Amino acid sequence: MPPVDDTRYGRPSRWPALLVGLPIAIFLLVTGGYLTLVSWGVIGNEESKGLSVLGPILAGFGVALGWVCVRPRR
């Protein structure tokens, strides 16, 4: 793939990725962490097998999306 000529097309802004992606990533991370703690019985007194699968998956997606939004461009 040929290099992109930034002087001709301009450099795309990072603000849309930060303004849209970062709040979604934080929401997924917090929700996944909460569901994981609920499934372990730390919050409340019930343990759940379904939440023990769903919680870490959501938290992982939140971390991955946050990394994609925050990492520097090449």
Secondary structure, DSSP 8 states (H G I E B T S, - for coil): -----HHHH----SHHIIIIIHHHHHHHHHHHHHHHHHHHTSSSS---HHHHHHHHHHHHHHHHHHHHHHS---
